[in-house]
Amino acid sequence: MSRLFEGRFGRLILPAIILQSVLIGGGFATGREIVEFGGSYGALGWIAGVGIFFGFTITAILMFEFARKYQVFDYRALFQKLIGRFWFLFDIVYIMLAVLIIAIMASATGEILNTTMGINYWVGVILIAVAVAVLNLYGKGLIEKFKTIGTVFLMGGYLLFAFLVISSTWEDALAVFTTQDTSFVAGDTSVFKILWTGMLYVGYSIAIYPAALFTIKRQTSRSDAVLSGLIAGVFMTIPWFLTYFSLLGHYPSEEVLGTSVPWLAMLSDQHVGIIIFFGIVVGWTLVETASGMIHAFIDRVESQVQEHTNKSLSDITKGAIAFGALILAIILSQVGIIDLIAKGYTIMAYAMMAVFFIPLLTIGVYKIFFTTEQEEETPDTKIDIAN
C-alpha cells in the first residue's frame, strides 16, 4: 500500500481525500451546516454551492502550490512564509476553530449515537476521544490509511443516505424549484447575499486545509498542485450538493430545517438499520475530522520543538495533546449544535478569511507568481514572537 501513496495517487488524490475527510465532520455530517450556509435559501441555494466549489478549488490550488514552492509542510512554517511576523494570528484562530468544530461534532455524535443505538451520550463521546488520541499516537502513516479507507466508507454512506432521501422526495424538491420557494428565509435573497453565505462556509472551512499539508511533500510541479486542487474542490463540494438536494425535498419544513441534526430527521422514516448505520458514519466522521485538525496542530508544535531542541515529540505527548484538545471541545459542546454553528462558525469564518483567505489571494498569489525563493529570504521569516 505504501507504493500506492508514493505514486500519482499520493501526489494528486490523497490531498483531496485528506481535505474531504476532515471537512466532512465539521461541514456535512449533521446537515445543520448546509441549512445555515445555503440550504435555507431553497430554490436559490445552489448559487451558494457554486461559490463554495470555486472557493474550495482556488484555495486548494494556491495553498498546495505555495507549500510546494516554498517547501513548507506545517502551518507554522507556511504562515511564517506567507505573512511573516504575524503568523501567530492564524495559530490563535486555528486552535479556537478546531476546538469549535470538534465541539460541534462531539455534541452531534453524542446525540446521534444515543438516539440511533441507545449508547449513553458520554460513553460514545469518550470512545471517540480515545480513538482520536490513538490515531495521533501512531502518527501520519496510520492517519493516511485510516482516512483513505474511511473516505470510501463515508462517501458510500452519504451517497446511500442522499439516494434514499432524494429518491423518496424528488417530486417535492422539483416543486421547490418550480415555485422558486425561498420561504424559509425571511430576509435578503439576492444573488450577492447567497454567494456571500457560500463564501462564509468556505471561510470557516479553510481551517481544515493545514491538515493536508503533510501530503504535499510528494508534489513535484505546479501542474500537480493545480490538478490536485481541482480534484479537492470536487471532492469537497459533492457532499454539499448531496445534502442540499436532500434538504430540498423537505423544504421549508421546520421539523427538518429547524432541528439540530437535519440528516437524522430526514432519515427518520427509514429502516432502523439505516439509522444505526448513520450513527456509525457520523461517529467515524468525528474521528476523521478531529484527528486531522489535531494532527495539523501537533505538526506545528513539533516543528517548533525541533527548532529549539532538535528533538521530536514523544508518541505519548502527541496522544496527550490530542486528548486534551478533545476534552476542551467536549466541555464547549454543551452549548448546543444550533448556536455553535450559527454564531460560532460565522464569527470564525470572518476571522479565517482575514488571516488566511485574503493573505493567500493577495500575498500568496504575488509570492507564487512574482518572486523566487531566494528573494524571500528575509529576517521576518525568522521571527517567532510567540516564543
C-alpha positions as CSV (number, residue, x, y, z in Angstrom):
1,M,0.0,0.0,0.0
2,S,3.0,2.3,0.6
3,R,3.7,2.2,-3.2
4,L,0.2,3.5,-3.8
5,F,0.8,6.5,-1.6
6,E,4.1,7.4,-3.2
7,G,2.7,7.4,-6.8
8,R,0.2,9.6,-8.6
9,F,-2.4,8.6,-6.0
10,G,-0.3,10.1,-3.3
11,R,0.5,13.3,-5.3
12,L,-2.9,14.1,-6.7
13,I,-5.7,12.3,-4.9
14,L,-4.5,11.8,-1.4
15,P,-4.5,15.6,-0.5
16,A,-8.1,15.8,-1.7
17,I,-9.1,12.7,0.3
18,I,-7.5,14.2,3.5
19,L,-9.3,17.5,2.9
20,Q,-12.7,15.9,2.3
21,S,-12.3,13.5,5.2
22,V,-11.5,16.4,7.6
23,L,-14.2,18.7,6.2
24,I,-17.0,16.2,6.2
25,G,-17.2,16.1,10.0
26,G,-17.5,19.9,10.6
27,G,-19.1,20.6,7.2
28,F,-21.6,18.0,6.3
29,A,-22.2,15.3,9.0
30,T,-25.2,16.8,10.7
31,G,-26.8,18.6,7.8
32,R,-27.2,21.7,10.0
33,E,-24.2,23.3,8.4
34,I,-25.8,23.2,4.9
35,V,-29.0,24.7,6.3
36,E,-27.1,27.6,7.7
37,F,-24.8,28.1,4.7
38,G,-27.0,27.8,1.6
39,G,-29.8,25.3,2.2
40,S,-32.1,27.7,3.9
41,Y,-32.4,29.6,0.6
42,G,-34.3,26.8,-1.0
43,A,-34.5,27.0,-4.8
44,L,-31.7,29.6,-4.9
45,G,-29.3,27.7,-2.6
46,W,-27.4,26.2,-5.5
47,I,-25.8,29.6,-6.0
48,A,-24.0,29.2,-2.7
49,G,-22.9,25.7,-3.8
50,V,-21.3,27.1,-7.0
51,G,-19.5,29.8,-4.9
52,I,-18.3,27.1,-2.5
53,F,-16.9,25.0,-5.3
54,F,-14.8,27.8,-6.7
55,G,-13.8,29.0,-3.2
56,F,-12.6,25.5,-2.2
57,T,-10.8,24.9,-5.5
58,I,-8.9,28.2,-5.7
59,T,-7.9,27.9,-2.0
60,A,-6.6,24.4,-2.5
61,I,-4.6,25.2,-5.7
62,L,-3.0,28.2,-4.1
63,M,-2.2,26.6,-0.8
64,F,-0.8,23.4,-2.5
65,E,1.4,25.4,-4.8
66,F,2.6,27.8,-2.1
67,A,3.5,24.9,0.1
68,R,5.2,23.0,-2.7
69,K,7.2,26.0,-3.9
70,Y,8.5,27.0,-0.5
71,Q,8.6,23.5,0.9
72,V,6.5,24.4,4.0
73,F,4.6,21.4,5.3
74,D,3.2,22.5,8.6
75,Y,1.1,25.6,9.1
76,R,3.5,27.4,11.3
77,A,6.2,27.3,8.6
78,L,3.6,28.2,5.9
79,F,2.3,31.3,7.7
80,Q,5.8,32.5,8.6
81,K,6.5,32.4,4.9
82,L,3.1,33.9,3.9
83,I,2.5,36.7,6.5
84,G,5.9,36.8,8.3
85,R,5.9,38.0,11.9
86,F,2.0,37.9,12.1
87,W,1.9,34.2,11.6
88,F,0.7,33.7,15.2
89,L,-2.7,35.2,14.4
90,F,-3.6,32.1,12.3
91,D,-2.3,30.0,15.2
92,I,-4.8,31.6,17.6
93,V,-7.8,31.4,15.2
94,Y,-7.0,27.9,14.1
95,I,-6.9,26.5,17.6
96,M,-10.2,28.2,18.5
97,L,-11.9,27.0,15.4
98,A,-10.5,23.5,15.7
99,V,-11.9,23.2,19.2
100,L,-15.3,24.7,18.0
101,I,-15.6,22.2,15.1
102,I,-14.7,19.2,17.3
103,A,-17.2,20.5,19.9
104,I,-20.0,20.6,17.3
105,M,-19.1,17.1,16.2
106,A,-18.9,15.8,19.8
107,S,-22.3,17.2,20.6
108,A,-23.8,15.8,17.4
109,T,-22.2,12.4,17.8
110,G,-23.3,12.0,21.4
111,E,-26.9,12.9,20.4
112,I,-27.0,10.7,17.4
113,L,-25.4,7.6,19.0
114,N,-27.8,7.9,21.8
115,T,-30.8,8.3,19.5
116,T,-29.8,5.6,17.0
117,M,-28.0,3.0,19.0
118,G,-29.1,3.7,22.6
119,I,-25.5,4.4,23.6
120,N,-25.1,6.7,26.6
121,Y,-24.0,10.2,25.4
122,W,-20.8,10.2,27.4
123,V,-19.8,6.7,26.6
124,G,-20.0,7.5,22.9
125,V,-18.0,10.7,23.2
126,I,-15.3,9.1,25.3
127,L,-14.9,6.2,22.9
128,I,-14.3,8.6,20.1
129,A,-11.9,10.7,22.1
130,V,-9.8,7.6,22.7
131,A,-9.9,6.7,19.0
132,V,-8.6,10.1,18.0
133,A,-5.9,10.0,20.6
134,V,-4.7,6.6,19.4
135,L,-4.6,7.8,15.8
136,N,-2.4,10.7,16.7
137,L,-0.3,8.5,18.9
138,Y,0.7,6.4,15.9
139,G,1.2,9.3,13.5
140,K,0.6,10.3,10.0
141,G,1.1,6.8,8.4
142,L,-1.9,5.4,10.2
143,I,-3.9,8.5,9.7
144,E,-3.3,8.4,5.9
145,K,-4.5,4.8,5.7
146,F,-7.4,5.4,8.1
147,K,-8.6,8.4,6.1
148,T,-8.2,6.7,2.7
149,I,-10.3,3.7,3.8
150,G,-12.6,6.0,5.7
151,T,-13.3,8.3,2.8
152,V,-14.6,5.4,0.7
153,F,-16.8,4.3,3.6
154,L,-18.1,7.8,4.3
155,M,-18.8,8.7,0.7
156,G,-20.6,5.4,0.3
157,G,-22.6,6.2,3.4
158,Y,-23.6,9.7,2.3
159,L,-24.4,8.6,-1.2
160,L,-26.7,6.0,0.3
161,F,-28.4,8.5,2.6
162,A,-28.8,11.0,-0.2
163,F,-30.2,8.4,-2.6
164,L,-32.7,7.2,0.0
165,V,-33.9,10.7,0.8
166,I,-33.8,12.2,-2.7
167,S,-35.5,9.2,-4.4
168,S,-38.4,9.5,-2.0
169,T,-38.8,13.3,-2.1
170,W,-37.7,14.2,-5.6
171,E,-41.1,15.5,-6.6
172,D,-41.2,17.8,-3.6
173,A,-37.7,19.1,-4.5
174,L,-38.8,19.8,-8.0
175,A,-41.8,21.7,-6.7
176,V,-39.4,23.9,-4.7
177,F,-37.5,24.8,-7.9
178,T,-40.7,25.2,-9.9
179,T,-42.2,27.7,-7.4
180,Q,-38.8,29.3,-6.7
181,D,-39.5,28.8,-3.0
182,T,-37.2,30.6,-0.6
183,S,-39.7,31.0,2.2
184,F,-37.6,29.6,5.0
185,V,-35.5,32.8,4.8
186,A,-37.4,36.0,5.7
187,G,-34.7,38.5,4.7
188,D,-32.4,39.2,1.7
189,T,-32.3,36.5,-1.0
190,S,-30.2,38.4,-3.6
191,V,-27.5,36.6,-5.5
192,F,-24.8,38.5,-3.7
193,K,-26.2,37.6,-0.3
194,I,-26.4,33.9,-1.2
195,L,-22.9,33.9,-2.7
196,W,-21.5,35.6,0.4
197,T,-23.2,32.9,2.5
198,G,-21.3,30.3,0.5
199,M,-18.0,32.3,1.0
200,L,-18.6,32.3,4.7
201,Y,-18.9,28.5,4.5
202,V,-15.6,28.4,2.7
203,G,-14.2,30.8,5.2
204,Y,-14.7,28.7,8.3
205,S,-13.8,25.5,6.3
206,I,-10.4,26.9,5.5
207,A,-9.3,25.8,8.9
208,I,-9.2,22.2,7.6
209,Y,-6.6,22.9,4.9
210,P,-3.5,22.7,7.0
211,A,-4.5,19.1,7.8
212,A,-3.4,18.2,4.2
213,L,0.0,20.0,4.2
214,F,2.0,16.9,5.1
215,T,0.8,15.2,1.9
216,I,2.1,18.0,-0.3
217,K,5.7,16.8,0.1
218,R,5.0,14.3,-2.7
219,Q,4.1,17.0,-5.3
220,T,6.8,18.0,-7.7
221,S,5.3,20.5,-10.1
222,R,2.8,23.3,-10.4
223,S,0.6,21.0,-12.5
224,D,0.5,18.6,-9.6
225,A,-0.8,21.4,-7.4
226,V,-3.4,22.6,-9.9
227,L,-4.8,19.2,-10.7
228,S,-4.8,18.1,-7.1
229,G,-6.5,21.3,-6.1
230,L,-9.2,20.8,-8.7
231,I,-9.8,17.3,-7.5
232,A,-10.0,18.5,-3.9
233,G,-12.6,21.2,-4.9
234,V,-14.8,18.5,-6.5
235,F,-14.4,16.0,-3.6
236,M,-15.3,18.7,-1.0
237,T,-18.3,20.1,-2.9
238,I,-20.1,16.9,-3.8
239,P,-21.3,16.2,-0.3
240,W,-22.6,19.7,0.0
241,F,-24.8,19.3,-3.1
242,L,-26.0,15.8,-1.9
243,T,-27.1,17.3,1.4
244,Y,-28.6,20.4,-0.3
245,F,-30.8,18.3,-2.7
246,S,-31.8,16.1,0.2
247,L,-32.9,19.1,2.2
248,L,-34.9,20.5,-0.8
249,G,-37.3,17.5,-0.6
250,H,-38.3,18.7,2.9
251,Y,-38.2,22.4,2.3
252,P,-39.3,24.6,4.1
253,S,-40.2,22.1,6.9
254,E,-39.3,23.5,10.4
255,E,-39.2,19.9,11.6
256,V,-36.2,19.2,9.3
257,L,-34.5,22.6,8.7
258,G,-35.0,23.8,12.3
259,T,-33.6,20.7,14.0
260,S,-30.1,20.2,15.4
261,V,-29.4,17.2,13.1
262,P,-31.4,17.5,9.9
263,W,-30.0,14.3,8.5
264,L,-31.4,12.3,11.4
265,A,-34.8,13.9,10.8
266,M,-34.7,13.2,7.0
267,L,-33.8,9.5,7.7
268,S,-36.5,9.1,10.4
269,D,-38.8,7.1,8.1
270,Q,-36.0,4.7,7.1
271,H,-35.3,1.2,8.4
272,V,-33.7,1.2,11.8
273,G,-30.6,-0.4,10.3
274,I,-30.1,2.6,8.1
275,I,-30.4,4.9,11.1
276,I,-27.9,2.8,13.1
277,F,-25.5,2.9,10.1
278,F,-25.9,6.7,10.0
279,G,-24.9,6.8,13.7
280,I,-21.7,4.8,12.9
281,V,-20.9,7.0,9.9
282,V,-21.2,10.2,11.9
283,G,-19.1,8.7,14.7
284,W,-16.4,7.9,12.1
285,T,-16.6,11.5,10.7
286,L,-15.8,12.9,14.1
287,V,-12.8,10.7,14.4
288,E,-11.6,11.8,10.9
289,T,-12.2,15.5,11.5
290,A,-10.8,15.6,15.0
291,S,-7.7,13.6,14.1
292,G,-6.9,15.6,11.0
293,M,-7.2,19.0,12.7
294,I,-5.3,17.9,15.8
295,H,-2.6,16.3,13.7
296,A,-2.0,19.6,11.9
297,F,-1.7,21.3,15.3
298,I,0.7,18.6,16.6
299,D,2.9,19.0,13.5
300,R,3.0,22.8,14.2
301,V,4.1,22.2,17.8
302,E,6.6,19.5,16.9
303,S,8.3,21.8,14.3
304,Q,8.8,24.4,17.0
305,V,10.1,21.9,19.5
306,Q,12.6,20.5,16.9
307,E,13.7,24.0,16.0
308,H,14.7,24.8,19.6
309,T,15.7,21.4,21.0
310,N,16.4,19.2,17.9
311,K,14.1,16.6,19.4
312,S,10.7,15.3,18.3
313,L,7.6,15.0,20.4
314,S,7.1,11.6,22.0
315,D,4.2,9.4,21.0
316,I,2.7,9.8,24.5
317,T,2.9,13.6,24.2
318,K,1.2,13.6,20.9
319,G,-1.6,11.4,22.3
320,A,-1.9,13.7,25.4
321,I,-2.2,16.8,23.2
322,A,-5.0,15.2,21.2
323,F,-6.9,14.0,24.2
324,G,-6.5,17.4,25.9
325,A,-8.0,19.2,22.9
326,L,-10.9,16.8,22.8
327,I,-11.7,17.4,26.5
328,L,-11.9,21.2,25.8
329,A,-14.2,20.5,22.9
330,I,-16.4,18.2,24.9
331,I,-16.9,21.0,27.5
332,L,-17.7,23.5,24.8
333,S,-20.2,21.1,23.1
334,Q,-22.7,21.6,26.0
335,V,-23.6,25.0,24.4
336,G,-25.7,23.2,21.7
337,I,-25.2,22.5,18.0
338,I,-27.5,25.2,16.5
339,D,-25.9,28.1,18.4
340,L,-22.4,26.8,17.8
341,I,-22.9,26.5,14.1
342,A,-25.0,29.7,13.5
343,K,-22.9,32.0,15.7
344,G,-19.6,30.3,16.3
345,Y,-19.0,29.3,12.7
346,T,-19.9,32.8,11.3
347,I,-17.5,34.6,13.7
348,M,-14.7,32.2,12.9
349,A,-15.4,32.4,9.2
350,Y,-14.7,36.1,9.2
351,A,-11.5,35.6,11.3
352,M,-10.2,32.8,9.0
353,M,-10.9,35.0,5.9
354,A,-8.9,37.8,7.5
355,V,-5.8,35.7,8.5
356,F,-5.7,33.1,5.7
357,F,-8.0,33.6,2.7
358,I,-7.3,37.3,2.0
359,P,-3.5,36.9,2.5
360,L,-3.4,33.8,0.3
361,L,-5.3,35.6,-2.5
362,T,-3.0,38.6,-2.3
363,I,0.4,38.0,-0.7
364,G,0.3,34.3,-1.7
365,V,-0.5,34.9,-5.3
366,Y,2.3,37.5,-5.5
367,K,4.8,35.2,-4.0
368,I,3.8,32.2,-6.1
369,F,4.0,34.0,-9.4
370,F,6.2,37.0,-9.0
371,T,9.0,36.1,-6.6
372,T,11.7,33.4,-6.2
373,E,12.6,31.5,-3.1
374,Q,15.9,33.5,-2.8
375,E,14.1,36.8,-2.8
376,E,12.0,35.5,0.1
377,E,15.0,35.0,2.5
378,T,14.2,38.0,4.8
379,P,14.6,38.4,8.5
380,D,10.8,38.4,9.0
381,T,10.6,34.7,8.3
382,K,13.0,34.0,11.1
383,I,11.0,36.0,13.7
384,D,8.9,34.0,16.2
385,I,7.1,36.3,18.6
386,A,5.1,33.5,20.1
387,N,8.2,32.2,21.9
